[in-house]
Amino acid sequence: MSPLPSLPVEVWRHIFSLLIRVPGVLLSDRLDPFSETRGADVYWTMAPSTRTALLLVNKDWYSIVSELIHEHIHLTSSTQVIIFANRLEQSKAEDGVRALGSLTRRVDVQLHNPHPDDGRHLARLLRCTPNLEIFINSNFYMSLTPSAQTILPPTQTPHEVIQALLTCAHSLCRVEWTCNESPGWSDLMDLLRELRGLRSLTLANIYGTFPEKPRQEHLILPNLRTLILGDSPSFSHASLGNVPLNTLLLMLSKSPEQLPCLHRLEGFSPFSPDFLRTHGHKIRIVRTVAYTPLLPEIIAKCPNLETFVTIFPHQQLDNLYHPTLKRIGIFPISEDLVGVPIQIFAAYIMKPLEDLMCQIEESNLPKLRQIRIRNTGTLAGVVEHAHFIQKWRKRWGSRGVRFDDKDGSPFQSEIPGESGGDLVPHSRGSIYP
């Protein structure tokens, strides 16, 4: 075996960062909805055996790889929480300012039915990460039986976890609660008051009743660009009429100075009319996850909107008008793989999708330049309907509008009999003229 090239440590660090660091994992804001990278892709990680091999080569490699591994900590079990908490505490005691926890920029915690002790150990870990920038809580509570699975009522994030997050308030710029564990009102207010650099906030819910004291508070989030409220699309109807989230919107609706940098709004519908009246002119990206007849009004209150994403099949876009809208995304309600008989798919997916495309075509959108169908999950079978793809590729192309798939590439599909290559399956009795 030839010897390893003699390179400066900085060069090896760059090489290993390309191998170990996942693209987008350290972004201070959510990925653009039209990005080719999915949010789930940041959880890709190098195989443990490969990491171990790199750690064992020599002292320099061990130091570099160990630092990069601890930039992003992804916790999926109680055992991992304890191991990392112990490791970071030990490093803090022995290494001081060069401790491994000082290198940690992102922590994801994704525990299924967490034990009460998990919160205490997570708080220990967070108190060792003074430069933390991103905290993602996806803890999930569910009851499983042989015959069914039941999503349990919302649970509160332990107070000591919030207190631990406050120790790195100067560096935190992105915090998310994405499942059915949520911060309580008082804890959330304490956190938001201190996070002056917060750029992205995601709240699936807020735990408990709204106390009287914050009702008069004039909360200001000077750097917030992205606000995402409500459950994931698969459970979007649980967000409708969500009193805590609506209360938060009302709190933030008193004056434009409360959210001077707001750029992107996502979540349940309908959004608070007061909120849109106050902040709508700043918003460039809107994504809704549930049907509302008020959609034209919502879009009208965002006069500078550039991107609209709808979760199919929730919206109708009859006679839509907007002078600045450039991109429309049609995303699936679930990205989980599904399989249904082709007749059912044609009736319940392709026919409504055809209707939606006709509605967009008939709308008055002078700046429209791109339509993207995220053909994954419940929309994965769209590519098998060649007549649909070819029809709308031609129609949008004639208007100078890109018609793209989930990767941002133009849709490609051939109608049987018009190509000598492999044919994709399609349904009989086509619904496309």
LOMI-236764 format. One record per residue (C-alpha): residue in three letters; x, y, z. Coordinates in steps of 0.25 Angstrom, whole numbers, plus 5000, padded with zeros to 4 digits. Layout:
<marlums>
@residuo=ALA; c1=X; c2=Y; c3=Z;
...
</marlums>
This chain:
<marlums>
@residuo=MET; c1=5000; c2=5000; c3=5000;
@residuo=SER; c1=5006; c2=5014; c3=4996;
@residuo=PRO; c1=5008; c2=5024; c3=5007;
@residuo=LEU; c1=4997; c2=5034; c3=5010;
@residuo=PRO; c1=5001; c2=5048; c3=5003;
@residuo=SER; c1=5007; c2=5058; c3=5013;
@residuo=LEU; c1=4997; c2=5069; c3=5013;
@residuo=PRO; c1=4995; c2=5081; c3=5023;
@residuo=VAL; c1=4984; c2=5078; c3=5033;
@residuo=GLU; c1=4975; c2=5089; c3=5027;
@residuo=VAL; c1=4975; c2=5081; c3=5014;
@residuo=TRP; c1=4971; c2=5068; c3=5021;
@residuo=ARG; c1=4960; c2=5076; c3=5029;
@residuo=HIS; c1=4954; c2=5081; c3=5016;
@residuo=ILE; c1=4955; c2=5067; c3=5009;
@residuo=PHE; c1=4948; c2=5060; c3=5022;
@residuo=SER; c1=4937; c2=5071; c3=5023;
@residuo=LEU; c1=4933; c2=5068; c3=5008;
@residuo=LEU; c1=4932; c2=5053; c3=5012;
@residuo=ILE; c1=4925; c2=5054; c3=5026;
@residuo=ARG; c1=4918; c2=5067; c3=5026;
@residuo=VAL; c1=4904; c2=5066; c3=5019;
@residuo=PRO; c1=4900; c2=5077; c3=5010;
@residuo=GLY; c1=4890; c2=5087; c3=5016;
@residuo=VAL; c1=4891; c2=5081; c3=5030;
@residuo=LEU; c1=4897; c2=5094; c3=5036;
@residuo=LEU; c1=4888; c2=5104; c3=5029;
@residuo=SER; c1=4882; c2=5114; c3=5038;
@residuo=ASP; c1=4869; c2=5114; c3=5031;
@residuo=ARG; c1=4860; c2=5103; c3=5025;
@residuo=LEU; c1=4864; c2=5099; c3=5011;
@residuo=ASP; c1=4856; c2=5106; c3=5000;
@residuo=PRO; c1=4844; c2=5097; c3=4996;
@residuo=PHE; c1=4849; c2=5096; c3=4982;
@residuo=SER; c1=4862; c2=5091; c3=4986;
@residuo=GLU; c1=4867; c2=5078; c3=4981;
@residuo=THR; c1=4871; c2=5073; c3=4995;
@residuo=ARG; c1=4860; c2=5068; c3=5004;
@residuo=GLY; c1=4860; c2=5071; c3=5018;
@residuo=ALA; c1=4861; c2=5057; c3=5021;
@residuo=ASP; c1=4874; c2=5056; c3=5014;
@residuo=VAL; c1=4881; c2=5063; c3=5025;
@residuo=TYR; c1=4880; c2=5050; c3=5033;
@residuo=TRP; c1=4888; c2=5042; c3=5023;
@residuo=THR; c1=4901; c2=5039; c3=5030;
@residuo=MET; c1=4914; c2=5031; c3=5028;
@residuo=ALA; c1=4914; c2=5017; c3=5031;
@residuo=PRO; c1=4920; c2=5015; c3=5046;
@residuo=SER; c1=4930; c2=5005; c3=5041;
@residuo=THR; c1=4935; c2=5015; c3=5031;
@residuo=ARG; c1=4936; c2=5026; c3=5042;
@residuo=THR; c1=4943; c2=5016; c3=5051;
@residuo=ALA; c1=4953; c2=5013; c3=5040;
@residuo=LEU; c1=4956; c2=5028; c3=5038;
@residuo=LEU; c1=4958; c2=5030; c3=5053;
@residuo=LEU; c1=4969; c2=5019; c3=5054;
@residuo=VAL; c1=4978; c2=5024; c3=5043;
@residuo=ASN; c1=4986; c2=5033; c3=5051;
@residuo=LYS; c1=4986; c2=5044; c3=5062;
@residuo=ASP; c1=4983; c2=5056; c3=5052;
@residuo=TRP; c1=4972; c2=5048; c3=5045;
@residuo=TYR; c1=4966; c2=5044; c3=5058;
@residuo=SER; c1=4966; c2=5059; c3=5063;
@residuo=ILE; c1=4959; c2=5064; c3=5050;
@residuo=VAL; c1=4949; c2=5053; c3=5048;
@residuo=SER; c1=4945; c2=5054; c3=5063;
@residuo=GLU; c1=4943; c2=5069; c3=5062;
@residuo=LEU; c1=4934; c2=5067; c3=5049;
@residuo=ILE; c1=4926; c2=5056; c3=5055;
@residuo=HIS; c1=4922; c2=5065; c3=5067;
@residuo=GLU; c1=4918; c2=5077; c3=5058;
@residuo=HIS; c1=4904; c2=5070; c3=5056;
@residuo=ILE; c1=4899; c2=5061; c3=5067;
@residuo=HIS; c1=4886; c2=5052; c3=5063;
@residuo=LEU; c1=4880; c2=5045; c3=5075;
@residuo=THR; c1=4870; c2=5034; c3=5072;
@residuo=SER; c1=4871; c2=5026; c3=5085;
@residuo=SER; c1=4872; c2=5028; c3=5100;
@residuo=THR; c1=4885; c2=5021; c3=5100;
@residuo=GLN; c1=4891; c2=5031; c3=5090;
@residuo=VAL; c1=4886; c2=5043; c3=5099;
@residuo=ILE; c1=4894; c2=5037; c3=5111;
@residuo=ILE; c1=4906; c2=5034; c3=5103;
@residuo=PHE; c1=4907; c2=5047; c3=5097;
@residuo=ALA; c1=4904; c2=5055; c3=5110;
@residuo=ASN; c1=4915; c2=5047; c3=5117;
@residuo=ARG; c1=4925; c2=5049; c3=5106;
@residuo=LEU; c1=4923; c2=5064; c3=5105;
@residuo=GLU; c1=4923; c2=5066; c3=5120;
@residuo=GLN; c1=4936; c2=5058; c3=5121;
@residuo=SER; c1=4942; c2=5066; c3=5109;
@residuo=LYS; c1=4937; c2=5079; c3=5116;
@residuo=ALA; c1=4944; c2=5076; c3=5129;
@residuo=GLU; c1=4957; c2=5071; c3=5122;
@residuo=ASP; c1=4959; c2=5080; c3=5110;
@residuo=GLY; c1=4952; c2=5093; c3=5114;
@residuo=VAL; c1=4950; c2=5103; c3=5102;
@residuo=ARG; c1=4955; c2=5092; c3=5093;
@residuo=ALA; c1=4944; c2=5083; c3=5097;
@residuo=LEU; c1=4936; c2=5074; c3=5087;
@residuo=GLY; c1=4923; c2=5081; c3=5091;
@residuo=SER; c1=4929; c2=5095; c3=5087;
@residuo=LEU; c1=4929; c2=5089; c3=5072;
@residuo=THR; c1=4915; c2=5085; c3=5072;
@residuo=ARG; c1=4906; c2=5093; c3=5063;
@residuo=ARG; c1=4894; c2=5085; c3=5062;
@residuo=VAL; c1=4886; c2=5075; c3=5071;
@residuo=ASP; c1=4874; c2=5067; c3=5066;
@residuo=VAL; c1=4867; c2=5058; c3=5076;
@residuo=GLN; c1=4857; c2=5048; c3=5070;
@residuo=LEU; c1=4852; c2=5039; c3=5081;
@residuo=HIS; c1=4840; c2=5030; c3=5081;
@residuo=ASN; c1=4832; c2=5031; c3=5094;
@residuo=PRO; c1=4844; c2=5037; c3=5102;
@residuo=HIS; c1=4846; c2=5033; c3=5116;
@residuo=PRO; c1=4845; c2=5045; c3=5127;
@residuo=ASP; c1=4860; c2=5043; c3=5129;
@residuo=ASP; c1=4863; c2=5046; c3=5115;
@residuo=GLY; c1=4860; c2=5061; c3=5117;
@residuo=ARG; c1=4870; c2=5062; c3=5128;
@residuo=HIS; c1=4881; c2=5055; c3=5120;
@residuo=LEU; c1=4878; c2=5064; c3=5108;
@residuo=ALA; c1=4879; c2=5076; c3=5117;
@residuo=ARG; c1=4893; c2=5071; c3=5121;
@residuo=LEU; c1=4897; c2=5070; c3=5107;
@residuo=LEU; c1=4892; c2=5084; c3=5103;
@residuo=ARG; c1=4899; c2=5091; c3=5114;
@residuo=CYS; c1=4912; c2=5086; c3=5108;
@residuo=THR; c1=4909; c2=5092; c3=5094;
@residuo=PRO; c1=4911; c2=5107; c3=5096;
@residuo=ASN; c1=4912; c2=5110; c3=5081;
@residuo=LEU; c1=4899; c2=5102; c3=5077;
@residuo=GLU; c1=4892; c2=5108; c3=5065;
@residuo=ILE; c1=4881; c2=5098; c3=5061;
@residuo=PHE; c1=4872; c2=5090; c3=5071;
@residuo=ILE; c1=4862; c2=5081; c3=5065;
@residuo=ASN; c1=4852; c2=5073; c3=5074;
@residuo=SER; c1=4845; c2=5062; c3=5067;
@residuo=ASN; c1=4841; c2=5054; c3=5079;
@residuo=PHE; c1=4829; c2=5046; c3=5076;
@residuo=TYR; c1=4819; c2=5039; c3=5085;
@residuo=MET; c1=4810; c2=5028; c3=5080;
@residuo=SER; c1=4803; c2=5016; c3=5085;
@residuo=LEU; c1=4805; c2=5003; c3=5077;
@residuo=THR; c1=4796; c2=4991; c3=5078;
@residuo=PRO; c1=4796; c2=4978; c3=5069;
@residuo=SER; c1=4784; c2=4984; c3=5062;
@residuo=ALA; c1=4786; c2=4999; c3=5062;
@residuo=GLN; c1=4795; c2=5011; c3=5065;
@residuo=THR; c1=4790; c2=5023; c3=5072;
@residuo=ILE; c1=4796; c2=5037; c3=5073;
@residuo=LEU; c1=4796; c2=5041; c3=5087;
@residuo=PRO; c1=4792; c2=5055; c3=5092;
@residuo=PRO; c1=4803; c2=5066; c3=5092;
@residuo=THR; c1=4813; c2=5065; c3=5102;
@residuo=GLN; c1=4822; c2=5077; c3=5108;
@residuo=THR; c1=4837; c2=5078; c3=5106;
@residuo=PRO; c1=4843; c2=5078; c3=5120;
@residuo=HIS; c1=4846; c2=5091; c3=5126;
@residuo=GLU; c1=4861; c2=5088; c3=5128;
@residuo=VAL; c1=4863; c2=5085; c3=5113;
@residuo=ILE; c1=4858; c2=5100; c3=5111;
@residuo=GLN; c1=4867; c2=5105; c3=5122;
@residuo=ALA; c1=4879; c2=5098; c3=5115;
@residuo=LEU; c1=4875; c2=5104; c3=5102;
@residuo=LEU; c1=4876; c2=5118; c3=5108;
@residuo=THR; c1=4891; c2=5115; c3=5111;
@residuo=CYS; c1=4894; c2=5116; c3=5096;
@residuo=ALA; c1=4883; c2=5127; c3=5093;
@residuo=HIS; c1=4894; c2=5136; c3=5087;
@residuo=SER; c1=4897; c2=5126; c3=5076;
@residuo=LEU; c1=4884; c2=5119; c3=5073;
@residuo=CYS; c1=4878; c2=5123; c3=5060;
@residuo=ARG; c1=4868; c2=5112; c3=5057;
@residuo=VAL; c1=4859; c2=5104; c3=5066;
@residuo=GLU; c1=4848; c2=5094; c3=5062;
@residuo=TRP; c1=4838; c2=5085; c3=5069;
@residuo=THR; c1=4832; c2=5076; c3=5058;
@residuo=CYS; c1=4824; c2=5065; c3=5065;
@residuo=ASN; c1=4815; c2=5064; c3=5077;
@residuo=GLU; c1=4825; c2=5069; c3=5088;
@residuo=SER; c1=4824; c2=5084; c3=5089;
@residuo=PRO; c1=4829; c2=5095; c3=5098;
@residuo=GLY; c1=4820; c2=5101; c3=5109;
@residuo=TRP; c1=4815; c2=5115; c3=5107;
@residuo=SER; c1=4824; c2=5121; c3=5118;
@residuo=ASP; c1=4836; c2=5113; c3=5114;
@residuo=LEU; c1=4834; c2=5117; c3=5099;
@residuo=MET; c1=4833; c2=5132; c3=5103;
@residuo=ASP; c1=4845; c2=5131; c3=5111;
@residuo=LEU; c1=4853; c2=5125; c3=5100;
@residuo=LEU; c1=4848; c2=5135; c3=5089;
@residuo=ARG; c1=4851; c2=5147; c3=5097;
@residuo=GLU; c1=4866; c2=5143; c3=5098;
@residuo=LEU; c1=4868; c2=5138; c3=5083;
@residuo=ARG; c1=4871; c2=5151; c3=5077;
@residuo=GLY; c1=4878; c2=5144; c3=5065;
@residuo=LEU; c1=4867; c2=5134; c3=5062;
@residuo=ARG; c1=4865; c2=5133; c3=5047;
@residuo=SER; c1=4855; c2=5120; c3=5046;
@residuo=LEU; c1=4844; c2=5116; c3=5056;
@residuo=THR; c1=4836; c2=5103; c3=5054;
@residuo=LEU; c1=4825; c2=5100; c3=5064;
@residuo=ALA; c1=4816; c2=5088; c3=5062;
@residuo=ASN; c1=4808; c2=5092; c3=5074;
@residuo=ILE; c1=4809; c2=5100; c3=5088;
@residuo=TYR; c1=4806; c2=5092; c3=5100;
@residuo=GLY; c1=4796; c2=5096; c3=5110;
@residuo=THR; c1=4787; c2=5108; c3=5112;
@residuo=PHE; c1=4791; c2=5122; c3=5109;
@residuo=PRO; c1=4795; c2=5130; c3=5122;
@residuo=GLU; c1=4790; c2=5144; c3=5124;
@residuo=LYS; c1=4804; c2=5151; c3=5126;
@residuo=PRO; c1=4809; c2=5149; c3=5112;
@residuo=ARG; c1=4796; c2=5154; c3=5106;
@residuo=GLN; c1=4800; c2=5168; c3=5107;
@residuo=GLU; c1=4815; c2=5166; c3=5103;
@residuo=HIS; c1=4820; c2=5172; c3=5090;
@residuo=LEU; c1=4829; c2=5161; c3=5085;
@residuo=ILE; c1=4839; c2=5165; c3=5075;
@residuo=LEU; c1=4847; c2=5155; c3=5067;
@residuo=PRO; c1=4857; c2=5164; c3=5059;
@residuo=ASN; c1=4864; c2=5154; c3=5050;
@residuo=LEU; c1=4853; c2=5143; c3=5048;
@residuo=ARG; c1=4851; c2=5140; c3=5033;
@residuo=THR; c1=4844; c2=5127; c3=5033;
@residuo=LEU; c1=4831; c2=5124; c3=5042;
@residuo=ILE; c1=4825; c2=5110; c3=5041;
@residuo=LEU; c1=4813; c2=5106; c3=5049;
@residuo=GLY; c1=4805; c2=5093; c3=5050;
@residuo=ASP; c1=4807; c2=5078; c3=5048;
@residuo=SER; c1=4813; c2=5071; c3=5037;
@residuo=PRO; c1=4805; c2=5070; c3=5024;
@residuo=SER; c1=4801; c2=5056; c3=5027;
@residuo=PHE; c1=4793; c2=5061; c3=5040;
@residuo=SER; c1=4790; c2=5075; c3=5035;
@residuo=HIS; c1=4775; c2=5075; c3=5039;
@residuo=ALA; c1=4780; c2=5074; c3=5053;
@residuo=SER; c1=4785; c2=5088; c3=5052;
@residuo=LEU; c1=4772; c2=5094; c3=5047;
@residuo=GLY; c1=4766; c2=5103; c3=5058;
@residuo=ASN; c1=4779; c2=5101; c3=5066;
@residuo=VAL; c1=4776; c2=5111; c3=5078;
@residuo=PRO; c1=4791; c2=5113; c3=5083;
@residuo=LEU; c1=4796; c2=5115; c3=5069;
@residuo=ASN; c1=4786; c2=5125; c3=5065;
@residuo=THR; c1=4788; c2=5132; c3=5079;
@residuo=LEU; c1=4803; c2=5133; c3=5075;
@residuo=LEU; c1=4800; c2=5139; c3=5062;
@residuo=LEU; c1=4791; c2=5149; c3=5068;
@residuo=MET; c1=4802; c2=5153; c3=5078;
@residuo=LEU; c1=4811; c2=5155; c3=5066;
@residuo=SER; c1=4801; c2=5164; c3=5058;
@residuo=LYS; c1=4801; c2=5177; c3=5066;
@residuo=SER; c1=4812; c2=5184; c3=5058;
@residuo=PRO; c1=4821; c2=5181; c3=5046;
@residuo=GLU; c1=4833; c2=5184; c3=5054;
@residuo=GLN; c1=4831; c2=5170; c3=5062;
@residuo=LEU; c1=4835; c2=5162; c3=5050;
@residuo=PRO; c1=4843; c2=5172; c3=5041;
@residuo=CYS; c1=4850; c2=5161; c3=5033;
@residuo=LEU; c1=4839; c2=5151; c3=5031;
@residuo=HIS; c1=4841; c2=5144; c3=5017;
@residuo=ARG; c1=4834; c2=5131; c3=5018;
@residuo=LEU; c1=4821; c2=5126; c3=5024;
@residuo=GLU; c1=4817; c2=5112; c3=5025;
@residuo=GLY; c1=4806; c2=5104; c3=5032;
@residuo=PHE; c1=4792; c2=5102; c3=5035;
@residuo=SER; c1=4780; c2=5109; c3=5028;
@residuo=PRO; c1=4774; c2=5119; c3=5029;
@residuo=PHE; c1=4785; c2=5128; c3=5034;
@residuo=SER; c1=4781; c2=5140; c3=5043;
@residuo=PRO; c1=4775; c2=5151; c3=5035;
@residuo=ASP; c1=4781; c2=5161; c3=5045;
@residuo=PHE; c1=4795; c2=5155; c3=5043;
@residuo=LEU; c1=4794; c2=5155; c3=5028;
@residuo=ARG; c1=4789; c2=5170; c3=5029;
@residuo=THR; c1=4801; c2=5173; c3=5037;
@residuo=HIS; c1=4812; c2=5165; c3=5031;
@residuo=GLY; c1=4807; c2=5160; c3=5017;
@residuo=HIS; c1=4815; c2=5170; c3=5009;
@residuo=LYS; c1=4828; c2=5164; c3=5014;
@residuo=ILE; c1=4825; c2=5150; c3=5010;
@residuo=ARG; c1=4831; c2=5144; c3=4998;
@residuo=ILE; c1=4828; c2=5129; c3=5001;
@residuo=VAL; c1=4815; c2=5123; c3=5005;
@residuo=ARG; c1=4812; c2=5108; c3=5007;
@residuo=THR; c1=4799; c2=5103; c3=5012;
@residuo=VAL; c1=4796; c2=5089; c3=5017;
@residuo=ALA; c1=4780; c2=5088; c3=5017;
@residuo=TYR; c1=4769; c2=5093; c3=5009;
@residuo=THR; c1=4763; c2=5107; c3=5011;
@residuo=PRO; c1=4753; c2=5115; c3=5003;
@residuo=LEU; c1=4761; c2=5127; c3=5007;
@residuo=LEU; c1=4773; c2=5124; c3=4999;
@residuo=PRO; c1=4770; c2=5135; c3=4989;
@residuo=GLU; c1=4769; c2=5145; c3=5000;
@residuo=ILE; c1=4782; c2=5139; c3=5007;
@residuo=ILE; c1=4790; c2=5141; c3=4994;
@residuo=ALA; c1=4784; c2=5155; c3=4991;
@residuo=LYS; c1=4789; c2=5160; c3=5005;
@residuo=CYS; c1=4803; c2=5156; c3=5000;
@residuo=PRO; c1=4805; c2=5166; c3=4989;
@residuo=ASN; c1=4820; c2=5162; c3=4987;
@residuo=LEU; c1=4818; c2=5147; c3=4987;
@residuo=GLU; c1=4828; c2=5139; c3=4978;
@residuo=THR; c1=4826; c2=5125; c3=4982;
@residuo=PHE; c1=4813; c2=5117; c3=4986;
@residuo=VAL; c1=4814; c2=5102; c3=4990;
@residuo=THR; c1=4801; c2=5094; c3=4992;
@residuo=ILE; c1=4800; c2=5081; c3=4998;
@residuo=PHE; c1=4792; c2=5072; c3=4988;
@residuo=PRO; c1=4780; c2=5070; c3=4988;
@residuo=HIS; c1=4776; c2=5081; c3=4997;
@residuo=GLN; c1=4775; c2=5093; c3=4989;
@residuo=GLN; c1=4767; c2=5098; c3=4978;
@residuo=LEU; c1=4772; c2=5110; c3=4970;
@residuo=ASP; c1=4760; c2=5115; c3=4962;
@residuo=ASN; c1=4762; c2=5129; c3=4955;
@residuo=LEU; c1=4775; c2=5132; c3=4963;
@residuo=TYR; c1=4781; c2=5145; c3=4961;
@residuo=HIS; c1=4795; c2=5150; c3=4965;
@residuo=PRO; c1=4804; c2=5160; c3=4959;
@residuo=THR; c1=4818; c2=5155; c3=4964;
@residuo=LEU; c1=4816; c2=5140; c3=4966;
@residuo=LYS; c1=4827; c2=5132; c3=4959;
@residuo=ARG; c1=4827; c2=5118; c3=4965;
@residuo=ILE; c1=4816; c2=5108; c3=4968;
@residuo=GLY; c1=4819; c2=5095; c3=4975;
@residuo=ILE; c1=4810; c2=5083; c3=4976;
@residuo=PHE; c1=4815; c2=5074; c3=4987;
@residuo=PRO; c1=4809; c2=5061; c3=4992;
@residuo=ILE; c1=4802; c2=5060; c3=5005;
@residuo=SER; c1=4812; c2=5049; c3=5009;
@residuo=GLU; c1=4825; c2=5045; c3=5004;
@residuo=ASP; c1=4824; c2=5031; c3=5009;
@residuo=LEU; c1=4824; c2=5020; c3=4998;
@residuo=VAL; c1=4810; c2=5016; c3=4994;
@residuo=GLY; c1=4804; c2=5006; c3=4985;
@residuo=VAL; c1=4789; c2=5006; c3=4979;
@residuo=PRO; c1=4782; c2=5000; c3=4967;
@residuo=ILE; c1=4784; c2=5008; c3=4955;
@residuo=GLN; c1=4769; c2=5011; c3=4953;
@residuo=ILE; c1=4769; c2=5017; c3=4967;
@residuo=PHE; c1=4781; c2=5025; c3=4965;
@residuo=ALA; c1=4775; c2=5031; c3=4952;
@residuo=ALA; c1=4762; c2=5034; c3=4959;
@residuo=TYR; c1=4767; c2=5040; c3=4972;
@residuo=ILE; c1=4780; c2=5046; c3=4968;
@residuo=MET; c1=4782; c2=5048; c3=4953;
@residuo=LYS; c1=4768; c2=5054; c3=4951;
@residuo=PRO; c1=4769; c2=5064; c3=4962;
@residuo=LEU; c1=4783; c2=5067; c3=4958;
@residuo=GLU; c1=4778; c2=5070; c3=4944;
@residuo=ASP; c1=4767; c2=5079; c3=4949;
@residuo=LEU; c1=4777; c2=5087; c3=4957;
@residuo=MET; c1=4786; c2=5089; c3=4945;
@residuo=CYS; c1=4775; c2=5094; c3=4937;
@residuo=GLN; c1=4771; c2=5104; c3=4948;
@residuo=ILE; c1=4786; c2=5109; c3=4948;
@residuo=GLU; c1=4785; c2=5110; c3=4933;
@residuo=GLU; c1=4773; c2=5118; c3=4934;
@residuo=SER; c1=4778; c2=5127; c3=4945;
@residuo=ASN; c1=4784; c2=5141; c3=4942;
@residuo=LEU; c1=4799; c2=5139; c3=4946;
@residuo=PRO; c1=4807; c2=5148; c3=4937;
@residuo=LYS; c1=4820; c2=5145; c3=4944;
@residuo=LEU; c1=4819; c2=5130; c3=4945;
@residuo=ARG; c1=4832; c2=5123; c3=4941;
@residuo=GLN; c1=4832; c2=5110; c3=4948;
@residuo=ILE; c1=4822; c2=5099; c3=4952;
@residuo=ARG; c1=4828; c2=5087; c3=4960;
@residuo=ILE; c1=4821; c2=5074; c3=4963;
@residuo=ARG; c1=4829; c2=5067; c3=4974;
@residuo=ASN; c1=4826; c2=5053; c3=4969;
@residuo=THR; c1=4829; c2=5045; c3=4981;
@residuo=GLY; c1=4821; c2=5038; c3=4992;
@residuo=THR; c1=4806; c2=5039; c3=4988;
@residuo=LEU; c1=4810; c2=5046; c3=4975;
@residuo=ALA; c1=4821; c2=5037; c3=4971;
@residuo=GLY; c1=4812; c2=5030; c3=4960;
@residuo=VAL; c1=4810; c2=5043; c3=4952;
@residuo=VAL; c1=4822; c2=5039; c3=4943;
@residuo=GLU; c1=4815; c2=5027; c3=4939;
@residuo=HIS; c1=4804; c2=5035; c3=4932;
@residuo=ALA; c1=4811; c2=5039; c3=4919;
@residuo=HIS; c1=4799; c2=5046; c3=4913;
@residuo=PHE; c1=4798; c2=5056; c3=4925;
@residuo=ILE; c1=4813; c2=5059; c3=4925;
@residuo=GLN; c1=4814; c2=5061; c3=4910;
@residuo=LYS; c1=4801; c2=5070; c3=4909;
@residuo=TRP; c1=4805; c2=5079; c3=4920;
@residuo=ARG; c1=4820; c2=5080; c3=4916;
@residuo=LYS; c1=4815; c2=5085; c3=4903;
@residuo=ARG; c1=4805; c2=5095; c3=4909;
@residuo=TRP; c1=4814; c2=5101; c3=4919;
@residuo=GLY; c1=4826; c2=5101; c3=4909;
@residuo=SER; c1=4818; c2=5109; c3=4900;
@residuo=ARG; c1=4816; c2=5120; c3=4911;
@residuo=GLY; c1=4831; c2=5120; c3=4915;
@residuo=VAL; c1=4828; c2=5112; c3=4928;
@residuo=ARG; c1=4837; c2=5101; c3=4933;
@residuo=PHE; c1=4829; c2=5088; c3=4936;
@residuo=ASP; c1=4839; c2=5081; c3=4946;
@residuo=ASP; c1=4839; c2=5068; c3=4954;
@residuo=LYS; c1=4844; c2=5067; c3=4969;
@residuo=ASP; c1=4859; c2=5068; c3=4965;
@residuo=GLY; c1=4856; c2=5081; c3=4957;
@residuo=SER; c1=4858; c2=5075; c3=4944;
@residuo=PRO; c1=4848; c2=5076; c3=4932;
@residuo=PHE; c1=4838; c2=5064; c3=4932;
@residuo=GLN; c1=4842; c2=5053; c3=4922;
@residuo=SER; c1=4832; c2=5043; c3=4918;
@residuo=GLU; c1=4828; c2=5037; c3=4904;
@residuo=ILE; c1=4814; c2=5033; c3=4899;
@residuo=PRO; c1=4814; c2=5018; c3=4895;
@residuo=GLY; c1=4816; c2=5016; c3=4880;
@residuo=GLU; c1=4824; c2=5030; c3=4879;
@residuo=SER; c1=4837; c2=5025; c3=4884;
@residuo=GLY; c1=4845; c2=5013; c3=4881;
@residuo=GLY; c1=4851; c2=5013; c3=4895;
@residuo=ASP; c1=4845; c2=5006; c3=4908;
@residuo=LEU; c1=4831; c2=5010; c3=4910;
@residuo=VAL; c1=4825; c2=5014; c3=4924;
@residuo=PRO; c1=4812; c2=5008; c3=4928;
@residuo=HIS; c1=4800; c2=5017; c3=4927;
@residuo=SER; c1=4785; c2=5015; c3=4930;
@residuo=ARG; c1=4775; c2=5011; c3=4919;
@residuo=GLY; c1=4763; c2=5021; c3=4917;
@residuo=SER; c1=4772; c2=5033; c3=4918;
@residuo=ILE; c1=4766; c2=5045; c3=4924;
@residuo=TYR; c1=4775; c2=5054; c3=4916;
@residuo=PRO; c1=4770; c2=5060; c3=4903;
</marlums>
